[in-house]
Amino acid sequence: MKRLLRHRASREYFKSGAWTRNPHEAETFSDIVEAAQVCARYGLSDVELALRLDPGAEDVFCTPLR
């Protein structure tokens, strides 16, 4: 399973301090704690954690983080 950060309004994915529309380019996180730390480090807001089971699949679950 892949854990990605997604901006709620733009639906773009977090990629090394920037945003991308391509989920395959997005940064993945080992757990929720790592994702939350990145949110705090970069001052991200209006983001959600998106879970994907398969690289080609749609996001299966999203929940707001900040």
N, C-alpha and C positions, 0 to 999 in steps of 0.2 A: 504494500500500500504506500502511496505517495502522499505526503502532507505538504500543501502549498499555501502560501498567503495570497489572498485575492482582495483587491480593492472593491468594496461593495458597490460604489457608484459606477466606476468605469469598467468593472469586471476584468481588469488586467491583473496579471500575476507578478509577484515580487521577484526581481532578478538582480542580486548584488547591488542594492541601493537604488535601483531604478525599477521600471515597470515594463512588462512585455505582454502582448496579446496572446503569445504562443505559450501554452502551458508546458510544452516540451523543453522550453528554454528556462523555465522558472527554477528558482532555488528550491530544493526539497529539504525537509526538516526531519530529524530522527524522532522527535516527540514534541508535545505541546509546549513544554518548558523552553526548548530551543526556539520555537516560533515566537513565543512571548518575549524572550530576551531580544530577538531581532526587532520586534515591534518597539520595545523600549529604547534600544540602541539607536534606531533610525527615527524615532518619534512618529511612528506610523499611527494613523487613526482611520476610522471607518474601514477597517479590514476584517476579513473573516478567514478562518481556517477551512480550506477545501480539501477533501479527501478523494483520492482516485484509486481504484482497484487495479486498473489496467491503463498503460500509457495511451491507448487509443480511445479509452472510454470517456464519458462525460463525468463531471464531478458528481459523486454519489451523496455527499453530505457536506454542508457548509454551516458553520456557526460563527457568530460575531466574536471577535477577540477584544477589540478596542474601539 
